[in-house]
Amino acid sequence: MRTRVLIVDDSAVVRQILSRELARDPDIEVVGTAPDPFVARDMIVELQPDAITLDIEMPRMDGVTFLRKLMKYRPTPAVVVSSLTPKGSALALEAMDAGAIEVLSKPGEAYSVGDLSQVLSTKIKAAALANLALYRKRAMSTQPVKRLSMSRTTKKIVALGASTGGTQALQAVLTAMPATAPGMVVVQHMPAGFTRAFAERLNTLCAMEVKEAEDNESVTPGKALIAPGDKHMVFGRSGARYYVRLKDGPRVHHQRPAVEILFDSVAKYAGANAVGVIMTGMGADGAAGLLHMKEAGAKTIAQDEASCVVFGMPGEAIKLGAADQIISLNNIPASILQLL
């Protein structure tokens, strides 16, 4: 059965491009296009699409406001397709808080049209498969996250990987970490331009420092480094110093940054000094890397199916026998600290 998609964007050119690129996938049917949220509202009621693509800055009603109303009255999986201006990226992240499943950039910014044709259909199909009830509940929650405490730090390293639904999952984990937590390295599948705004937003919520990683930056206690969009992040060690390197290179599991590359390098250079965590996301990125970490002596965690928006990446890791623990998102922070 094909995934039925509605495209919502005020630009006729963008609507045409997205329609054309999605039509290349035989498993997707574009059921219509809408120039603004008011038209989209009526089309969603009439056509009942499996998912929508959503612009942010539109006439009559912005995409974030529309998404909040949509999640309240007619929950529908949404993939944000936005420009990469600083304002646009911040609004896109706000849209993810409001319930958007994924974020992509428009053609001509971080993605070429060719890149978009390879990525967009995958994101749409992942969104349509998402545990929307869970995601809606998490996105609309206003309850503060309880922060855990830890009396001292170690030379341990925590490596985390996530994709679809990962922005909410990472926020739940990182906001629970104390300011003295061991250094963390994170890959979240996001386009270039969005990861900086994502890290800056998390930094305002977390006790530890959260930032977009820079090339050759040291990994130190109390700091979480998020891989920049469109750059692989490789973990390394020089004597007692942990650091990360950023590099180009082919996509792995259709992703750049790839969780696989991070986990493989952590297995090589941290070994038993590491804890690896694989969380919600479509596909298999990071599953084999988590197994390599386990084989190198690291402790490993996979998010359980019940708390995942999409149980792809953790499910593949579990099939490989890569996870020491299979636990809910709410229990991951405490488990990390216990393993450390």
C-alpha positions as CSV (number, residue, x, y, z in Angstrom):
1,M,0.0,0.0,0.0
2,R,1.4,3.4,-1.0
3,T,2.0,6.2,1.4
4,R,-0.4,9.1,0.6
5,V,1.2,12.5,1.0
6,L,-0.1,16.1,1.0
7,I,2.4,18.9,0.2
8,V,1.8,22.2,2.0
9,D,3.9,25.2,0.8
10,D,3.2,28.7,-0.4
11,S,5.7,28.5,-3.2
12,A,4.3,27.0,-6.4
13,V,7.9,26.1,-7.5
14,V,8.6,24.2,-4.3
15,R,5.2,22.4,-4.5
16,Q,6.1,21.3,-8.1
17,I,9.6,20.1,-7.1
18,L,8.4,18.1,-4.1
19,S,5.6,16.6,-6.1
20,R,7.9,15.6,-8.9
21,E,10.6,14.1,-6.6
22,L,8.1,12.2,-4.4
23,A,6.4,10.8,-7.6
24,R,9.7,9.0,-8.4
25,D,9.1,6.6,-5.5
26,P,6.5,3.9,-6.5
27,D,5.6,3.5,-2.8
28,I,4.4,7.1,-2.5
29,E,1.3,8.9,-3.9
30,V,1.0,12.7,-3.8
31,V,-2.7,13.2,-3.2
32,G,-2.6,17.0,-3.5
33,T,-0.8,20.3,-2.8
34,A,-1.9,23.2,-0.7
35,P,-0.6,26.8,-0.8
36,D,-1.4,27.6,2.9
37,P,-2.7,26.0,6.1
38,F,-6.3,27.0,5.5
39,V,-6.5,25.1,2.3
40,A,-4.4,22.3,3.8
41,R,-6.9,21.9,6.7
42,D,-9.8,21.2,4.3
43,M,-7.7,18.9,2.1
44,I,-6.5,16.9,5.2
45,V,-10.1,16.4,6.3
46,E,-11.2,15.4,2.7
47,L,-8.2,13.3,1.6
48,Q,-6.9,11.9,4.9
49,P,-3.3,11.7,3.9
50,D,-0.8,9.4,5.7
51,A,1.6,12.3,6.0
52,I,2.2,15.9,5.0
53,T,5.2,18.0,4.1
54,L,5.0,21.4,5.8
55,D,6.6,24.8,5.2
56,I,7.1,27.1,8.1
57,E,6.8,30.7,6.8
58,M,3.4,30.9,5.0
59,P,0.7,33.4,4.5
60,R,-2.4,33.6,6.7
61,M,-1.0,31.1,9.3
62,D,2.6,30.0,10.0
63,G,3.4,26.3,9.9
64,V,4.1,26.1,13.7
65,T,0.7,27.4,14.6
66,F,-0.9,25.2,12.1
67,L,1.0,22.1,13.4
68,R,-0.1,22.7,17.0
69,K,-3.7,22.9,15.9
70,L,-3.3,19.8,13.7
71,M,-1.8,17.7,16.5
72,K,-4.6,18.7,18.8
73,Y,-7.6,18.1,16.4
74,R,-6.4,15.9,13.6
75,P,-2.9,14.4,14.3
76,T,-1.1,13.8,11.1
77,P,2.6,12.9,10.7
78,A,4.4,16.0,9.3
79,V,7.8,16.5,7.8
80,V,9.1,20.1,7.9
81,V,10.7,21.3,4.6
82,S,12.1,24.7,5.4
83,S,14.7,27.2,4.3
84,L,18.0,27.3,6.2
85,T,18.0,30.9,7.4
86,P,18.7,31.3,11.1
87,K,15.1,32.2,11.7
88,G,13.9,29.3,9.6
89,S,16.0,26.8,11.4
90,A,14.8,28.0,14.8
91,L,11.2,27.9,13.6
92,A,11.7,24.4,12.3
93,L,13.0,23.2,15.6
94,E,10.0,24.9,17.3
95,A,7.8,22.9,14.8
96,M,9.5,19.7,16.0
97,D,8.6,20.6,19.5
98,A,5.0,21.1,18.2
99,G,5.0,17.6,16.8
100,A,6.8,17.5,13.4
101,I,8.5,14.1,12.9
102,E,11.4,15.2,10.7
103,V,13.2,18.3,9.3
104,L,14.6,18.8,5.8
105,S,15.9,21.8,4.0
106,K,14.6,23.1,0.7
107,P,16.4,22.5,-2.6
108,G,19.0,25.0,-3.3
109,E,20.1,25.3,0.4
110,A,21.8,22.4,2.1
111,Y,20.2,19.9,-0.3
112,S,20.3,19.9,-4.0
113,V,17.3,18.6,-5.8
114,G,19.2,15.3,-6.4
115,D,19.9,15.0,-2.7
116,L,16.3,15.7,-1.9
117,S,15.0,12.9,-4.2
118,Q,17.2,10.4,-2.2
119,V,16.1,11.6,1.2
120,L,12.6,13.0,1.1
121,S,10.7,9.8,0.3
122,T,12.5,7.9,3.0
123,K,11.6,10.6,5.6
124,I,8.0,10.6,4.4
125,K,7.7,6.8,4.7
126,A,9.3,6.9,8.2
127,A,6.9,9.6,9.3
128,A,3.9,7.6,8.1
129,L,5.1,4.7,10.2
130,A,5.8,6.7,13.3
131,N,4.1,6.0,16.7
132,L,2.1,9.3,16.3
133,A,0.2,8.9,19.6
134,L,3.4,8.6,21.5
135,Y,5.0,11.5,19.6
136,R,2.0,13.7,20.0
137,K,1.9,13.1,23.8
138,R,5.6,13.8,24.1
139,A,5.5,16.9,21.9
140,M,2.5,18.4,23.7
141,S,3.9,17.7,27.2
142,T,4.8,20.7,29.2
143,Q,6.1,18.9,32.3
144,P,9.7,19.7,33.3
145,V,12.3,16.9,33.0
146,K,13.8,15.8,36.3
147,R,17.6,16.2,36.3
148,L,19.6,13.4,37.9
149,S,22.6,13.9,40.1
150,M,26.1,12.3,40.1
151,S,28.7,12.9,42.7
152,R,31.8,12.6,40.5
153,T,32.9,12.1,36.9
154,T,35.1,9.5,35.3
155,K,37.1,9.2,32.1
156,K,34.1,7.5,30.5
157,I,32.5,8.6,27.2
158,V,28.9,8.4,26.1
159,A,28.0,8.0,22.4
160,L,24.4,8.5,21.4
161,G,22.7,8.0,18.0
162,A,19.2,8.8,16.9
163,S,17.1,9.7,13.8
164,T,13.3,10.0,13.4
165,G,11.9,11.2,16.7
166,G,15.4,11.7,18.1
167,T,15.2,15.4,18.8
168,Q,12.6,14.7,21.6
169,A,14.4,11.6,22.8
170,L,17.8,13.4,23.0
171,Q,16.2,16.3,24.9
172,A,14.8,13.8,27.4
173,V,18.2,12.2,27.9
174,L,20.4,15.3,27.9
175,T,18.2,17.4,30.2
176,A,18.5,14.6,32.7
177,M,22.3,14.7,32.8
178,P,24.1,16.6,35.5
179,A,26.6,19.3,34.8
180,T,29.4,16.9,35.9
181,A,28.4,14.1,33.4
182,P,31.2,12.5,31.3
183,G,31.7,13.9,27.8
184,M,29.0,13.0,25.3
185,V,29.2,12.7,21.5
186,V,25.9,12.7,19.6
187,V,24.7,12.0,16.0
188,Q,21.2,13.1,15.2
189,H,20.2,12.9,11.6
190,M,19.5,16.5,10.6
191,P,20.5,18.8,7.7
192,A,23.3,21.3,7.8
193,G,22.2,24.5,9.5
194,F,19.6,22.9,11.8
195,T,22.1,21.1,14.2
196,R,23.6,24.4,15.5
197,A,20.1,25.8,16.4
198,F,19.2,22.4,17.9
199,A,22.3,22.4,20.0
200,E,21.9,26.0,21.1
201,R,18.3,25.3,22.2
202,L,19.4,22.2,24.2
203,N,22.1,24.3,25.8
204,T,19.5,26.5,27.3
205,L,17.7,23.5,28.8
206,C,20.5,21.3,30.0
207,A,22.8,21.5,33.1
208,M,25.7,20.4,31.0
209,E,27.0,22.4,28.0
210,V,25.6,21.3,24.6
211,K,27.1,22.6,21.4
212,E,27.6,21.8,17.7
213,A,30.9,20.1,17.4
214,E,34.0,21.8,15.9
215,D,36.8,20.0,14.1
216,N,39.5,18.7,16.5
217,E,37.4,19.8,19.5
218,S,38.2,18.1,22.8
219,V,35.6,15.8,24.4
220,T,35.5,16.8,28.1
221,P,33.3,16.1,31.2
222,G,30.2,18.3,31.3
223,K,30.0,18.8,27.5
224,A,27.9,17.2,24.8
225,L,29.0,17.6,21.2
226,I,26.4,17.2,18.4
227,A,27.7,16.3,15.0
228,P,27.0,19.1,12.4
229,G,24.6,18.3,9.7
230,D,26.2,17.0,6.5
231,K,29.5,16.2,8.3
232,H,30.6,12.8,9.6
233,M,31.9,13.0,13.2
234,V,34.8,10.6,14.1
235,F,35.9,10.1,17.7
236,G,39.6,9.9,18.4
237,R,42.2,9.8,21.2
238,S,45.6,11.2,21.7
239,G,47.2,10.1,24.9
240,A,44.6,11.0,27.6
241,R,42.8,13.5,25.4
242,Y,39.5,12.6,23.6
243,Y,38.5,14.6,20.6
244,V,36.4,14.6,17.5
245,R,37.2,15.2,13.9
246,L,34.7,16.3,11.3
247,K,34.9,15.1,7.7
248,D,33.2,14.7,4.4
249,G,32.8,11.4,2.6
250,P,30.1,9.2,1.2
251,R,26.8,8.8,3.1
252,V,26.5,5.7,5.2
253,H,23.1,4.1,5.4
254,H,22.0,7.2,3.3
255,Q,23.1,9.5,6.1
256,R,25.8,12.1,6.8
257,P,26.4,12.4,9.7
258,A,26.1,8.6,10.2
259,V,25.8,7.0,13.6
260,E,27.7,4.0,12.3
261,I,30.9,6.1,11.8
262,L,30.7,7.6,15.2
263,F,30.1,4.3,17.0
264,D,32.8,2.5,15.0
265,S,35.4,5.1,16.0
266,V,34.3,5.1,19.7
267,A,34.7,1.3,19.7
268,K,38.2,1.7,18.4
269,Y,39.5,4.5,20.6
270,A,37.4,4.3,23.8
271,G,36.5,0.6,24.0
272,A,35.4,-0.4,27.5
273,N,35.5,3.2,28.6
274,A,32.4,4.0,26.6
275,V,28.6,3.6,26.9
276,G,26.7,3.5,23.6
277,V,23.0,4.3,23.2
278,I,20.9,3.8,20.1
279,M,17.5,5.5,20.0
280,T,14.5,6.0,17.9
281,G,14.9,6.1,14.1
282,M,14.2,4.5,10.8
283,G,16.7,2.2,9.1
284,A,19.8,0.4,10.4
285,D,22.3,3.2,10.9
286,G,24.4,2.5,14.0
287,A,23.2,-1.1,14.6
288,A,26.5,-2.7,13.5
289,G,28.5,0.1,15.2
290,L,26.8,-0.6,18.5
291,L,27.7,-4.3,18.1
292,H,31.3,-3.2,17.5
293,M,31.2,-1.1,20.7
294,K,29.9,-4.1,22.7
295,E,32.6,-6.4,21.2
296,A,35.2,-3.8,22.3
297,G,33.9,-3.9,25.9
298,A,31.6,-1.0,25.9
299,K,28.2,-1.1,27.7
300,T,25.3,-0.7,25.3
301,I,21.7,0.4,25.5
302,A,18.9,0.2,22.9
303,Q,15.6,2.2,23.4
304,D,12.6,-0.2,23.6
305,E,9.9,-0.4,21.0
306,A,7.1,1.0,23.2
307,S,8.9,4.3,23.7
308,C,10.2,4.7,20.2
309,V,8.6,6.9,17.5
310,V,10.1,4.5,14.9
311,F,11.7,1.2,16.1
312,G,14.1,0.8,13.2
313,M,17.6,1.5,14.4
314,P,17.1,0.1,17.9
315,G,15.3,-2.9,16.5
316,E,18.1,-3.7,14.1
317,A,20.7,-3.4,16.9
318,I,18.7,-5.8,19.0
319,K,18.5,-8.3,16.2
320,L,22.3,-8.2,16.0
321,G,22.6,-8.9,19.7
322,A,24.3,-5.5,20.1
323,A,22.3,-4.3,23.2
324,D,23.2,-5.1,26.8
325,Q,20.0,-3.4,27.9
326,I,16.7,-2.7,26.1
327,I,14.9,-0.1,28.1
328,S,12.3,2.8,27.8
329,L,13.4,6.3,27.1
330,N,12.5,7.4,30.6
331,N,14.9,5.0,32.1
332,I,17.9,5.6,29.8
333,P,19.4,8.6,31.7
334,A,19.6,6.7,35.0
335,S,20.9,3.6,33.3
336,I,23.7,5.6,31.6
337,L,24.8,7.0,34.9
338,Q,24.6,3.5,36.6
339,L,26.7,1.9,33.9
340,L,29.3,4.7,34.2
